[in-house]
Amino acid sequence: MPHMEILDPDVVVFSGWYLFPTRQLAECWDSHAYTLAFSNIIGPQRHSAPSELVDINFLSGMVSEAGQDSSIVLACRAIGHAFLTRNIDTPETRSKRAATYGQALKATNMALEHPVLQTQDETLASVWLLSLYELIVSPGQGRQPLDKSPQSHGIGSWIVHTQGMMSLLRLRGTSHFNTPLARDLFWLIYYAIQVRCFITDMASPSESSSWFRELEKWLNEDELHTYRLCVYGHHASTLCATIQQTITQWTASSRGAAMAVVAEVEGFERETQHLWQAPYDSPGSETVADSGLNIGLLWWRTYLHAFRLQLQLTLLELWDKMRTEKLGEDARTLQDEFQRRVKVVQGAADGILACVPLLLSTDGPSGASPRLTTRFWRDGVRLLWPLRLVALGDATRDDQKRVAWATLQQIRHEVGINPPGAFPLPS
């Protein structure tokens, strides 16, 4: 395995599917697959850790130290072949892609069944990598009903992998938190789990509070923003699940439960008010290019707005239910509160959209109009869920929906991911 080649800090960053095989897919393509997977997922390693919300450069060390038949190396190979063959639909490419994925899946399953290997960092990272593979190979199916089911997002397989990651975090417990690598891996996995919880209306893992208490003992300064975001996401996703349960189990006596959860959300908002004020505010465009730390803060800000947007959209569903049921409250009061929440939703959507141009690159050919492009493949993937919230939110403005939709379509072409429903069409 060519360890040094794939870890070259000056390796070319390939753009999605713009690299096509010019000869048969034989074993010689494995080295290209490694390079392509690392170029897209990790990017050039000369970028410092503070330029990211979560430092994922640890994956390089894992792969360089692992054997050719290890689960993490085979997972990288599978992702690379998925990149190489995504737009080349021939029996040979399908066979090669399926074979490499099968090898990675077999090795990962063997590790998961091993009493020692199942809790190791490499095994957890392999499952995360396989979840990315599922995003890459998900077929597009044109117009599709859009609801809250994972199937409507075209990410049913990704949901399965994130469920597995949640189980592994529970199995690992807190014994790994004393090492920076294990904490970086935890943040990476926990973000994926949080998005899954929001998508599926499921509560955040009940163990989260105990995990956070243990993590507090080991945190360094660079991890504080990441920690705060995870804590916010944990509480917000749990509140969303409670709200949805209240709505789906609605009875004539549900008014008390509804008002209780509204009060809980309001209390949560008061407790987290400081997150929306300086020094947490987003950096300006004039400083972003010169500061990797500011890029990291922008990602933090984008997901903080996304978590808040999902919470407020879910709360609006409850207020709408209360208006419909006319629970003895003054109709005008309910309507006023509903409209106030609509403004909060639109403010969160504005916050997401304000970060997008700063996170994407505006470089283009000389003389051409500036065009937003993803700096790295992973950046496009990270923006899918926040932008989808804006594009599909019932209470977001039409202009916000148009901007989010246009950016999603551009990212779709940039990164090549096309799961059905992930890229909504304009109504």
Sequence and secondary structure as in RCSB ss.txt:
>XXXX:A:sequence
MPHMEILDPDVVVFSGWYLFPTRQLAECWDSHAYTLAFSNIIGPQRHSAPSELVDINFLSGMVSEAGQDSSIVLA
CRAIGHAFLTRNIDTPETRSKRAATYGQALKATNMALEHPVLQTQDETLASVWLLSLYELIVSPGQGRQPLDKSP
QSHGIGSWIVHTQGMMSLLRLRGTSHFNTPLARDLFWLIYYAIQVRCFITDMASPSESSSWFRELEKWLNEDELH
TYRLCVYGHHASTLCATIQQTITQWTASSRGAAMAVVAEVEGFERETQHLWQAPYDSPGSETVADSGLNIGLLWW
RTYLHAFRLQLQLTLLELWDKMRTEKLGEDARTLQDEFQRRVKVVQGAADGILACVPLLLSTDGPSGASPRLTTR
FWRDGVRLLWPLRLVALGDATRDDQKRVAWATLQQIRHEVGINPPGAFPLPS
>XXXX:A:secstr
  HHHHT TT     TT    SS   TTHHHHHHHHHHHHHT  TTS GGGSSS  THHHHHHHHS TTSHHHHH
HHHHHHHHHHTT   HHHHHHHHHHHHHHHHHHHHHHHSTTGGGSHHHHHHHHHHHHHHHHH    SS    SSH
HHHT HHHHHHHHHHHHHHHHHTTTTTTSHHHHHHHHHHHHHHHHHHHHHT    TTHHHHHHHHTTT  GGGHH
HHHHHHHHHHHHHHHHHHHHHHHT  TTTHHHHHHHHHHHHHHHHHTGGGGSTTSS   HHHHTT HHHHHHHHH
HHHHHHHHHHHHHHHHHHHHHHHHHT SS HHHHHHHHHHHHHHHHHHHHHHHHHHHHHSB   STTS    B S
SHHHHHHHHHHHHHHHH TTS HHHHHHHHHHHHHHHHHH    TTTS    
